[in-house]
């Protein structure tokens, strides 16, 4: 089955990577959206060199979740059937895009997992980030009954009709956690696909107080709590196991 598909990249200060990533992504789709979330390093000038991109610019940095929400709304407004999201820092492999799109035949959300399969050349994640991810994943599994193996991978594909059902408010890095709560609440079909573990030399900068791993973990717990309440779920009770296919 062939879908009308858009590839979306949330971008913030990625001047060093944007050309290489875009050239690779454009091999798989002519419909590419870049959401420039207030870059100040000249990324906007690099994007201006492309005449065949959709570009939406946030004049100020609003956050990773805000950039994704802008991409989702674009896909809805333009009546795409599937949207694929991937980061623009070189950590995701664009050649896997067709596999993600194909998996949308059976799933509403197809999410990359760095922990399903070991790949040659996998890199080791920073210890504090791995610890935080493990604790958040355990909470999602316990409280949502969702059998995920990777809560934060940015390489995903979504059926746009499913996105229309979600109510997403979080603008920061924790938006994927709100998304999982919403996905379980609306009983969306979820599938994970293995992707390599690629961490580059430079480290992602979390805003302000979130640079501290414990503060980041506390923030993630807070977002899960309020997302469960907002969805009308009982925050005191774990849910029955909710299926997540893994391939």
Secondary structure as the mmCIF struct_conf table of DSSP 4:
data_model
#
loop_
_struct_conf.conf_type_id
_struct_conf.id
_struct_conf.beg_label_comp_id
_struct_conf.beg_label_asym_id
_struct_conf.beg_label_seq_id
_struct_conf.end_label_comp_id
_struct_conf.end_label_asym_id
_struct_conf.end_label_seq_id
STRN STRN1 UNK A 5 UNK A 11
BEND BEND1 UNK A 12 UNK A 13
TURN_TY1_P TURN_TY1_P1 UNK A 15 UNK A 17
HELX_RH_AL_P HELX_RH_AL_P1 UNK A 18 UNK A 25
TURN_TY1_P TURN_TY1_P2 UNK A 26 UNK A 28
BEND BEND2 UNK A 30 UNK A 30
STRN STRN2 UNK A 32 UNK A 37
BEND BEND3 UNK A 38 UNK A 38
BEND BEND4 UNK A 41 UNK A 42
HELX_RH_AL_P HELX_RH_AL_P2 UNK A 43 UNK A 47
TURN_TY1_P TURN_TY1_P3 UNK A 48 UNK A 49
BEND BEND5 UNK A 51 UNK A 52
STRN STRN3 UNK A 54 UNK A 58
BEND BEND6 UNK A 59 UNK A 60
HELX_RH_AL_P HELX_RH_AL_P3 UNK A 64 UNK A 77
TURN_TY1_P TURN_TY1_P4 UNK A 78 UNK A 79
BEND BEND7 UNK A 81 UNK A 81
STRN STRN4 UNK A 82 UNK A 85
BEND BEND8 UNK A 88 UNK A 90
BEND BEND9 UNK A 92 UNK A 92
HELX_RH_3T_P HELX_RH_3T_P1 UNK A 94 UNK A 96
HELX_RH_AL_P HELX_RH_AL_P4 UNK A 97 UNK A 103
TURN_TY1_P TURN_TY1_P5 UNK A 104 UNK A 106
BEND BEND10 UNK A 108 UNK A 108
STRN STRN5 UNK A 109 UNK A 113
BEND BEND11 UNK A 114 UNK A 117
TURN_TY1_P TURN_TY1_P6 UNK A 120 UNK A 121
HELX_LH_PP_P HELX_LH_PP_P1 UNK A 122 UNK A 126
HELX_RH_AL_P HELX_RH_AL_P5 UNK A 127 UNK A 144
STRN STRN6 UNK A 146 UNK A 146
BEND BEND12 UNK A 149 UNK A 149
BEND BEND13 UNK A 151 UNK A 151
STRN STRN7 UNK A 156 UNK A 159
HELX_RH_AL_P HELX_RH_AL_P6 UNK A 160 UNK A 163
TURN_TY1_P TURN_TY1_P7 UNK A 164 UNK A 165
BEND BEND14 UNK A 172 UNK A 172
TURN_TY1_P TURN_TY1_P8 UNK A 173 UNK A 174
HELX_RH_AL_P HELX_RH_AL_P7 UNK A 175 UNK A 185
TURN_TY1_P TURN_TY1_P9 UNK A 186 UNK A 187
STRN STRN8 UNK A 190 UNK A 194
BEND BEND15 UNK A 201 UNK A 202
HELX_LH_PP_P HELX_LH_PP_P2 UNK A 203 UNK A 207
HELX_RH_3T_P HELX_RH_3T_P2 UNK A 208 UNK A 211
BEND BEND16 UNK A 212 UNK A 212
HELX_RH_AL_P HELX_RH_AL_P8 UNK A 213 UNK A 230
TURN_TY1_P TURN_TY1_P10 UNK A 231 UNK A 232
TURN_TY1_P TURN_TY1_P11 UNK A 235 UNK A 236
BEND BEND17 UNK A 237 UNK A 237
HELX_LH_PP_P HELX_LH_PP_P3 UNK A 238 UNK A 241
STRN STRN9 UNK A 242 UNK A 242
STRN STRN10 UNK A 245 UNK A 246
#
